[in-house]
Amino acid sequence: MALTHFDAKGQAHMVDVTEKQITDRVAVAAGYIRMAPETFDLISEGRAKKGDVLGVARLAGIMGAKKTPDLIPLCHPLPITRVAVELTLDPSLPGVQVEATVKTTGQTGVEMEALTAVTTAALTVYDMAKAVDKAMEIGGVRVLLKDGGKSGRYEAE
């Protein structure tokens, strides 16, 4: 299987989607940010000095999805029709689980937008709590679901 973002000479290029069919597309991505129990308590009890950590991170994730082509050089600008970012406090980490769903109707998928939403939201949690916990860890970022287009449906195990 060949990598699609390289031409015959091995040079990076934007994939030509002109001939691709316009279809409904959806992608779901997830990740987490793990933190110290004290940081988790601070966020879950709403005591962070910068304010509503999860609310701000949700908005940042939405903005991240919309700005994906500005960040990823070969990513197509797409008419995104939906972005939903869910942040769930998880005491077993301890930390926050992040999940993003992105939809469009177009000629290419929205996996990159979903992944960018997750990482932007997690980075925002880090930014808002780094004064008390610089050792937070962002991880597990992956595509859970991708549907639409010629390659069909993918679901992570």
C-alpha positions in Angstrom: 0.0 0.0 0.0 1.4 3.4 -1.0 1.3 6.6 1.1 -1.1 9.0 -0.6 0.7 12.2 0.4 3.8 11.5 -1.8 4.0 11.7 -5.6 5.9 9.4 -7.9 9.2 11.3 -7.1 8.7 10.9 -3.3 7.8 14.6 -2.8 5.0 15.6 -0.5 1.9 16.9 -2.1 -1.8 17.5 -1.3 -3.9 14.6 -2.5 -6.2 15.4 -5.5 -9.7 14.6 -4.4 -11.4 16.2 -7.4 -12.7 12.9 -8.7 -13.8 11.5 -5.3 -17.5 11.2 -4.6 -19.1 13.6 -2.2 -20.4 11.6 0.7 -21.3 12.0 4.4 -18.2 11.6 6.5 -17.7 11.1 10.2 -14.8 10.5 12.4 -14.5 9.9 16.2 -11.2 10.2 18.0 -10.2 9.9 21.7 -7.4 10.5 24.1 -6.7 11.3 27.7 -4.8 13.6 30.0 -3.5 12.0 33.2 -2.6 14.1 36.2 -1.9 14.1 39.9 -4.8 13.3 42.2 -4.6 16.9 43.6 -4.9 18.4 40.1 -7.8 16.1 39.3 -9.6 17.3 42.5 -8.9 20.9 41.7 -10.5 20.5 38.2 -13.4 18.3 39.3 -14.2 20.7 42.2 -14.0 23.8 39.9 -11.2 25.4 41.9 -8.8 26.0 39.0 -7.6 29.6 39.1 -8.0 30.0 35.3 -11.7 29.1 35.5 -13.9 26.3 34.0 -11.1 24.0 32.7 -13.4 21.5 30.9 -15.6 24.2 29.4 -12.7 26.1 28.0 -11.1 22.9 26.7 -14.3 21.9 25.0 -14.4 25.2 23.1 -10.6 24.9 22.3 -11.2 21.4 20.8 -14.0 22.7 18.6 -11.7 25.5 17.4 -8.9 23.1 16.9 -11.0 21.0 14.5 -12.0 24.1 12.5 -8.3 25.2 12.3 -6.9 21.8 11.3 -5.9 22.8 7.7 -4.0 25.7 9.2 -1.9 23.4 11.3 -1.5 20.2 9.1 0.2 21.3 5.9 -1.4 18.8 3.5 -4.9 18.7 5.1 -7.8 19.9 2.9 -10.0 22.8 4.2 -13.4 21.2 4.7 -16.9 22.5 5.3 -17.3 20.9 8.8 -21.0 20.4 9.6 -20.6 19.2 13.2 -17.9 19.1 16.0 -18.7 17.7 19.4 -16.1 17.4 22.1 -16.8 15.5 25.3 -14.5 15.7 28.3 -15.2 13.2 31.1 -13.6 13.3 34.5 -12.0 9.8 35.1 -10.9 9.2 38.7 -9.3 5.9 37.7 -6.6 7.7 35.6 -6.8 10.2 37.4 -7.6 12.7 34.7 -9.8 13.5 31.8 -11.0 11.4 28.9 -11.5 13.4 25.7 -13.6 12.3 22.7 -14.4 14.3 19.6 -16.8 13.6 16.8 -16.5 15.5 13.5 -18.9 15.4 10.5 -18.8 16.8 7.0 -20.3 16.1 3.6 -17.4 16.2 1.2 -14.7 14.4 -0.8 -12.3 13.5 2.0 -12.6 12.4 5.6 -12.4 14.3 8.9 -10.0 12.0 10.9 -7.4 14.8 11.2 -10.0 17.2 12.4 -11.2 14.8 15.1 -7.6 14.0 16.2 -6.8 17.8 16.3 -9.9 18.4 18.4 -8.8 15.8 21.0 -5.3 17.0 21.2 -6.2 20.7 21.3 -8.7 20.0 24.1 -6.1 18.0 26.1 -3.4 20.7 25.6 -5.9 23.3 26.9 -6.4 21.2 30.1 -2.6 21.1 30.4 -2.3 24.9 29.8 -5.0 25.7 32.4 -3.5 23.4 35.1 0.2 23.5 34.4 0.9 26.0 37.2 0.1 23.2 39.7 1.1 20.1 37.7 3.7 20.2 35.0 4.0 16.4 35.0 0.5 15.8 33.3 0.6 13.3 30.5 -1.4 13.4 27.3 -1.8 10.0 25.6 -3.9 7.4 23.9 -4.8 9.7 21.0 -6.3 7.6 18.2 -9.1 7.3 15.7 -12.0 5.2 17.1 -14.3 5.4 14.1 -14.1 6.7 10.5 -17.0 6.3 8.1 -17.8 7.5 4.6 -16.0 7.5 1.3 -14.4 4.9 -0.8 -12.5 3.2 2.0 -15.7 2.6 3.9 -16.0 2.1 7.7 -13.2 1.7 10.2 -13.7 0.9 13.8 -10.9 0.5 16.3 -10.9 -2.7 18.3 
